[in-house]
Amino acid sequence: MTFLNEGNPNYTKSDGELMQRALDLAAEQLGIAEENSDERNSLMRFVRAAFIIGNRDVNAIASFTVNAILIRRKNSHH
């Protein structure tokens, strides 16, 4: 699943492209290659959350998302 679904009425094409770039960047930084993994689905939720609160910077959204996943990983290993 990606943010590039043109049939999605919730986001413009440019919004979808912005979120997709942030998602791809975060996934690359975390080494998440599998499209349908649970962790990638979490990435999508964090990207969407950052976007919903008004963030429109690809690098900032990716950084927020990476940090959220790293915290989640750390907390799940305790």
CYANA upper distance limits for C-alpha pairs under 8 A (distance plus 0.5 A):
  1 MET  CA     35 GLU  CA      7.63
  1 MET  CA     36 ASN  CA      7.85
  2 THR  CA     20 GLN  CA      7.06
  3 PHE  CA     16 GLY  CA      5.31
  3 PHE  CA     17 GLU  CA      7.30
  3 PHE  CA     19 MET  CA      6.92
  3 PHE  CA     20 GLN  CA      5.91
  4 LEU  CA     13 LYS  CA      7.60
  4 LEU  CA     16 GLY  CA      5.84
  4 LEU  CA     17 GLU  CA      6.72
  4 LEU  CA     20 GLN  CA      7.36
  5 ASN  CA     16 GLY  CA      8.25
  6 GLU  CA     13 LYS  CA      7.19
 11 TYR  CA     15 ASP  CA      6.21
 11 TYR  CA     16 GLY  CA      6.54
 12 THR  CA     16 GLY  CA      6.70
 13 LYS  CA     17 GLU  CA      6.65
 14 SER  CA     18 LEU  CA      6.63
 15 ASP  CA     19 MET  CA      6.74
 16 GLY  CA     20 GLN  CA      6.50
 17 GLU  CA     21 ARG  CA      6.64
 18 LEU  CA     22 ALA  CA      6.86
 18 LEU  CA     56 ARG  CA      8.04
 18 LEU  CA     58 VAL  CA      6.77
 19 MET  CA     23 LEU  CA      6.54
 19 MET  CA     47 VAL  CA      6.94
 19 MET  CA     48 ARG  CA      7.69
 19 MET  CA     51 PHE  CA      7.91
 19 MET  CA     58 VAL  CA      7.66
 20 GLN  CA     24 ASP  CA      6.54
 21 ARG  CA     25 LEU  CA      6.56
 21 ARG  CA     58 VAL  CA      7.08
 22 ALA  CA     26 ALA  CA      6.61
 22 ALA  CA     47 VAL  CA      7.47
 22 ALA  CA     58 VAL  CA      5.40
 22 ALA  CA     59 ASN  CA      7.07
 22 ALA  CA     61 ILE  CA      6.45
 22 ALA  CA     62 ALA  CA      5.29
 23 LEU  CA     27 ALA  CA      6.54
 23 LEU  CA     43 LEU  CA      7.12
 23 LEU  CA     44 MET  CA      6.93
 23 LEU  CA     47 VAL  CA      6.93
 23 LEU  CA     62 ALA  CA      6.95
 24 ASP  CA     28 GLU  CA      6.55
 25 LEU  CA     29 GLN  CA      6.72
 25 LEU  CA     59 ASN  CA      8.42
 25 LEU  CA     62 ALA  CA      6.62
 26 ALA  CA     30 LEU  CA      6.69
 26 ALA  CA     43 LEU  CA      8.04
 26 ALA  CA     62 ALA  CA      5.31
 26 ALA  CA     63 SER  CA      7.44
 26 ALA  CA     65 THR  CA      6.99
 26 ALA  CA     66 VAL  CA      6.14
 27 ALA  CA     31 GLY  CA      6.36
 27 ALA  CA     32 ILE  CA      5.37
 27 ALA  CA     33 ALA  CA      7.34
 27 ALA  CA     40 ARG  CA      7.58
 27 ALA  CA     43 LEU  CA      7.94
 27 ALA  CA     66 VAL  CA      8.46
 28 GLU  CA     32 ILE  CA      6.72
 28 GLU  CA     33 ALA  CA      7.80
 29 GLN  CA     66 VAL  CA      7.93
 30 LEU  CA     66 VAL  CA      7.35
 32 ILE  CA     39 GLU  CA      8.12
 32 ILE  CA     40 ARG  CA      7.22
 34 GLU  CA     40 ARG  CA      7.88
 35 GLU  CA     40 ARG  CA      7.10
 36 ASN  CA     40 ARG  CA      7.14
 36 ASN  CA     41 ASN  CA      7.50
 37 SER  CA     41 ASN  CA      6.90
 38 ASP  CA     42 SER  CA      6.83
 39 GLU  CA     43 LEU  CA      6.75
 39 GLU  CA     69 ILE  CA      8.40
 40 ARG  CA     44 MET  CA      6.85
 41 ASN  CA     45 ARG  CA      6.97
 42 SER  CA     46 PHE  CA      6.80
 42 SER  CA     69 ILE  CA      8.22
 43 LEU  CA     47 VAL  CA      6.61
 43 LEU  CA     65 THR  CA      6.70
 43 LEU  CA     66 VAL  CA      8.36
 43 LEU  CA     69 ILE  CA      7.75
 44 MET  CA     48 ARG  CA      6.56
 45 ARG  CA     49 ALA  CA      6.58
 46 PHE  CA     50 ALA  CA      6.68
 46 PHE  CA     64 PHE  CA      8.26
 46 PHE  CA     65 THR  CA      5.96
 46 PHE  CA     68 ALA  CA      7.94
 47 VAL  CA     51 PHE  CA      6.74
 47 VAL  CA     61 ILE  CA      6.60
 47 VAL  CA     62 ALA  CA      7.61
 47 VAL  CA     64 PHE  CA      8.48
 47 VAL  CA     65 THR  CA      6.56
 48 ARG  CA     52 ILE  CA      6.53
 49 ALA  CA     53 ILE  CA      6.87
 50 ALA  CA     54 GLY  CA      7.21
 50 ALA  CA     55 ASN  CA      6.07
 50 ALA  CA     61 ILE  CA      6.47
 50 ALA  CA     64 PHE  CA      7.99
 51 PHE  CA     55 ASN  CA      5.40
 51 PHE  CA     56 ARG  CA      6.83
 51 PHE  CA     61 ILE  CA      7.87
 55 ASN  CA     60 ALA  CA      8.04
 55 ASN  CA     61 ILE  CA      7.20
 56 ARG  CA     61 ILE  CA      7.93
 57 ASP  CA     61 ILE  CA      6.61
 58 VAL  CA     62 ALA  CA      6.62
 59 ASN  CA     63 SER  CA      6.51
 60 ALA  CA     64 PHE  CA      6.58
 61 ILE  CA     65 THR  CA      6.60
 62 ALA  CA     66 VAL  CA      6.57
 63 SER  CA     67 ASN  CA      6.63
 64 PHE  CA     68 ALA  CA      6.65
 65 THR  CA     69 ILE  CA      6.77
 66 VAL  CA     70 LEU  CA      6.64
 67 ASN  CA     71 ILE  CA      6.66
 68 ALA  CA     72 ARG  CA      6.66
 69 ILE  CA     73 ARG  CA      6.54
 70 LEU  CA     74 LYS  CA      6.62
 71 ILE  CA     75 ASN  CA      6.58
 72 ARG  CA     76 SER  CA      6.59
 73 ARG  CA     77 HIS  CA      7.00
 74 LYS  CA     78 HIS  CA      7.65
